[in-house]
Amino acid sequence: MSEDTKRRLKLWVRMLAVTRSAEAELRDYLRVTHDTTLPRFDVMAALWRRRDGCTMSELGRMLLVSNGNVTTVVDRLEKDGLVLRRPSESDRRTVYVALTPLGLTRFEGIAAGHEAEVARIFSGLSETDLDQITDILKRARKP
């Protein structure tokens, strides 16, 4: 294995460690502070961005998860009155889902805390650090 290859592998391991650590902190924060989970937050965030709602399949593609995973999370959110499903008028197999007014209000409260928690997690990075890391990650991403 070349030295460059070893360095890239170490970078990959470091990126995973940072991601997993930040995600664990966010999971704990959401569970303890808002009695919710990261998957529920992610579904609500996707629906917040699509205020008119979207199909369950679109939601799965947006979140890069299976339709089964989406269905499980949406079932719980619907039970809690945070999302509403409605069937398509043109295709019985298609179901749309959107945040309810309660879901919108609840999400916006959680999102504000989530944003503050992310800021806390990365508070040790300067503005220059953030700009440089962002630039590097943009360049590293394959089109």
TAJO-V581014 format. One record per helix or strand. SS is the DSSP state (2 for helix, 1 for strand). FROM is the first residue (numbers start at 1). LEN is the number of residues. Records with the same first field share a line. If there is no record, write none. Layout:
SS->FROM-LEN + FROM-LEN
//
This chain:
2->3-32 + 38-12 + 56-8 + 67-13 + 101-21 + 127-14
1->54-2 + 83-5 + 95-5
//
